[in-house]
C-alpha cells in the first residue's frame, strides 16, 4: 500500500468521475443540502468509493476557521466526562463542527500545554472542565479571542460563559438528608483534592457544623478507584469506630466502600449508610443500589456547546452563567433509621 499523500483523491477527481464541476462538489462538502438530491447521491457514492479525505487547511488559512471545537477533559476513563462529551457532540455534529479532545489529567500546567496546542490548530472555541487556570492559559485565550465555556462548576470569576452546578449546595443538601434520617456520625471521603472535591467537602462541613457535629474528613491525593474506597473506609473505621454514614466525593469511592463493608460483615444500609456523587450507571446495578447526587453532565455538555455555537454565530447572549442544578438518586444505601456500628 502506498503512503504517498499526492495520490489522495481530490475534489476535481470526484467531479470528473461524475461529470460535474469542481465547484458543485465543493458546495456539497460545505452544505450537502445545497446540491440537488440526485447529484448529492452520486457525490456521496464516489466519495465512499475513492475514500476521499477532506483537506481543511485551505479553509483554515483563508477564513481563520477550522470548524472545530477544543474540549479539555481531565480524564478519558471517567464515565462523567464521557457522558459530558456525548452531550457536546450532539450539538456540534448537528452544526457541522468537529471536536478535538485533549486530556489534561487534572493538571493546570497540562491544560496550559493543551490549550496552546489546540489554539495552534485554530479551533473556533474551547470548552473547559476545570476552572483553575494558569496565567499563561488566560493570556492565550485573551490573545486568541475565541469564545470559551467553563463547565461542571460555577466559578466566582469566570472567563466568559459558564454551565455547571453548585457542588457545595448539592453536598450540603444530601448530607442534610443523611442527618435528617437520623445519622449523627458521618464521614466525608475525598480523593485527588481538586476544586470539586473541595467544594463538596465545604458543603458537607457546613451541614455537619450547622447540626452541631464535628466533621470527619478522610482525604487522599490519590486518584479514585474502587480499591481506594475500601482503603478509606478501613481508615475511617480505625479513626472513628462509631461512624454510621459516609458521604463520598464520587461513586467509585462509594462503591469501593460498599464492597469493603460487605466483605467485612458491615450491613449497608442497616449499620452504615453510604452516599456517592455523580449517579453512575454501575451504582444502580449493585445491591443495595447506591444513593447518589445526580449531576446533569449530558445536559451540561449540550448546553455548553449550544452557547459556544451561538457565540460563534455572533448572537448576543443575555445570560452567560447557567446553573443546571442536581437531583438525588433514589438508591437503597441510605436508610431512614440510624444504627451505629458496634
N, C-alpha and C positions, 0 to 999 in steps of 0.2 A: 504493500500500500504506500503510495507516495504522500509525503507530508508537505509538498510544495504548495504554499498558500496561493501562488499565482494561478493554480489550477482550479481555484474555487469558482463556482458558477457566479455570474454577475447578473444584474438586472437586465442587461442587454441580451444575455444568453436566454433568459426566460422569455423576453419579448420576442426574440427570433423564433423560438420553438412554437410560440402560439400564433405569431403573425400580427402582433400589435406593437404599439410604440413603447419605448422605454419609459416614457412619462406616465403611461397608463399603469404600468407595473409599479412605478414609484408611488403613484397616487394610491394604489391598492395597499402598499406597505404602510402608508400613513393612516389610511382610513378605508378599510375594505368596503364599507357601505357606500362609498362614493363611486364605486365601479359597478357596472351592470351585472346582474346576478349570474348570467351565463359566463361572462368574461371572468368574473370572480371565481367561479368554479374551476375554470381552465387554469387560471394562475395558481390557485391553491394546489391543484393536481401536479403541475410542473414543479412547483417549489418542493413538494414532497418527493417527487421522483429524483430530482437532482441534488437534494439535500442542501438547499440554499441556506446560507447563514448571513443574516443582515449585518452590514458594517455601519455602526452608528457613528464612527469617528468623524466623517464629514459633517454630519448634522451637529455634532458637539462643537466643532470648530466654527461653523457658520452661525449657530444660534446660541452658543454658550449654554446648551441644554443637553442633558443626557437622557431625559425621560426616565430617570432612575432616582430612587429614594434610598438613603442610607439608614439602616436600623442597627443600633448598637445594643447588643444583648450581653448581659453578664454571664449567662450560662446557656449552653446548647443542649444540655441533657435535662434541664428542669422543665416539667410539663407546663408550668406557669407561663414561661416565655414562648413555648411552642404554640400554646393557645393564643397568646397575645399576638404573635406574628401572623397567625391564621386570620385574625380579625383585620390586621393591616392589609393583608394581601387580598381579602375580599374586595376592598375598596380600590387598591392600586391597580389590580388586574382589570377591573371594570372601567378604569380611566386611562388605560394604556401605559401605565408606569410599571417598570421593573423594580424589584427590591434587591439591594445589596446588603447582606447581613455580615456584621463584624462582631467578633467575640472579644469582649473586654475583660472577662474574668473578675469582675467587681473591683477593678483597679483604675483609679483616675488617670494614672500615668499611661496605662494601656489604652484607655479611652482616648487620651490625647493623641497617641500614635495612630489609632484607627481613624480618628476624625481627620487627621492630616491626609491619610491615605484615601479616604472616601472623597474628600474635597478635591484631591488631585484628579479624580475621575469625573469631576464636575457634577456630582449629584445635585439634584434640584432642591433637596431638602433633607433634613435629618430628624430622626425620631430617637430620643434618648430614653433609657430605662433607669438612669441614675440622675441625681440632682446635685451631686457634688462634683465640680469640675475644676481642673487646673486653670490658672490664669492664661496659659497659652491656648488652651481649648477655647476659652471665652473670646480671646483675641482673634483666633482663626475664624470663629463663627461670625464675629463682627466684620472682619475683613471680607469674608466670602459673601456676606449679605444674603444668605439663604434662609428661608423660614425654618424654624425649629420648634418641635413639640417635646416637652419633657413629660414623662408619663410615670404611672404607678404610684406617685406621691403627689403632695400639694405643697411645693416649696414656697417659703415666705417671699423669696426674691427670685422669681422665675426669669429665665432668659426672654421668653416670649409667650408661647401658648403652653397650656398645661391641661392634661387629662389624667385623673387619678382618683384616689380615695384617701380618707383621713384614717391612717393606721392607728393613731393614738386613740381616736374616738371608737374605732372598731374594737380594739383591745379592751378599752375601758368598758364598753357595753357588754362584751362576752364575759369578762371577769365579774362584773356586777351580777350577771345572770348566775354565775357559779356561786357567788356569795349569797344571793337571794335564795338559792336552792339549799342553803344550809352549810356550805363549805366554809371552813374557817382557816385552814392551814393550806394555802395554795402556793405552789412554787411556780416560777417562770423559768422556762428553758430557752436560752438564746444561743445561737451559733453565728459565727462569722463576724458578728458585731458591726454590720453595716448600718446605714441610716434607717432602714425599715425595721431592723431588729431593735434598734434603739427607740424608735417611735412606739413600737408595740410594747416594749418594756415600760416606757413612760406611762402608757395607758393603764397597764397592769398595776404599776406603783400607785397611780392616782386612785384607782378603785380600792386597793388594799388600805391605803392611808386614810381615805375617807371613812372606811369601815373601822378605823382604829386598830388595824392589824399591821404587823411588820412584814414587809416584802421579803421574799426568799428567792433570790436570783441565782440560778446555776448557769454560768456562762462559759463559753469557749470560743476561741478564734478559729477553730476548725470548721471545715465545710460540712454541711448537713448530710447525713445519711441515716439509714435505719439503725445501724450498729451504734452510732453516736447517741441516738435516743435512749438506747438501753444503758449506755455508759453514764449518761446524765441522770437517769432515774436511779441507778445504783449509787451514784454520788449523793443525790438528794436524800435518799433513804438513810444514808450514813450520817449526813449532816442534820437532817430534820426527820427523824423517825416517825413523827406523828402526822406527816402530810396526808391530806385527804383529797387533794386535787392538784393537777398540773396543767398549766397553760403553756403551750409550745409555740415558738415563733414560726413553725411551719409543720406541715403534715408528715414529712419524712421523720422528723424527730418524734412527733406524737405517736406515729405507728410503731416506730422502733421501741418507744417506751411501753406501748401496749404489748408488744411481743415479749419484752423482758418481763413485764408483770405476769403474763400468762405462764411463762416457764418457771416463775418463782412463786406460783400459787397466790398471787395477789389478784383478787377479783375486780375486774373492771366492768361496770362502774360501782359495784356494791361497796368495795373498800376504797377504791381510788378512781376519781373522775378524771378523764383526760379530754382536753380540748386542743384542736390544732388550728392551723391557719392556711387558707387557700382552697380548701374543699376540693382536693384532687379526687379523681375517679376511684383510685385504689382505696380511699377511705370509706367508700360505700360498699366495697367488695369484701371487707374483712368483717369479722364478728368479735365483739359488737361493732356496729357501724360507728365511724368516728364523727363526733360533733365538731364542727369547724367553722371558722369565719370564711365566708364565700366572697372572694374578690372578683369583680366582673372583668377579668383580664381580656376576654374576647372583645367585649364592648369597649374597653379602654383602647385596644388596638384599632378597632374600627373607627372610633371617634377621632383618634389622633390622626389617622390617615385622611379622614374627611376634612379635618381642619387644615391639614397641610395642602391638600388638593385645592381647597377653597382659596388659601393664601396664594398659591401658585397661579390661580386663575385671576388674581387681582381683586378678589372680593374683600370688602371691608368688614371685619368681624366685630360685632358689637360686644361679644363676650369671648374672653380668651382663656378663662380658667373654668374647668368643668370637674365637679366632684360627683363621680358616678355612684358613690355610696357602697354599701355592703349588705349582706344578709348573713344569718347564722343558719347553717345547715342543720336539719333535724336528724341528728345521729342518735346513737344509743350509749355513748360513752360518758354522758353527763347525767347523773341521777339526781332526782329532786331531794332525796333524803341522805344526809351525811352519815358516814360510819368511818371513824378514824381507824387507821391501821394499828394493830396491837403490837 
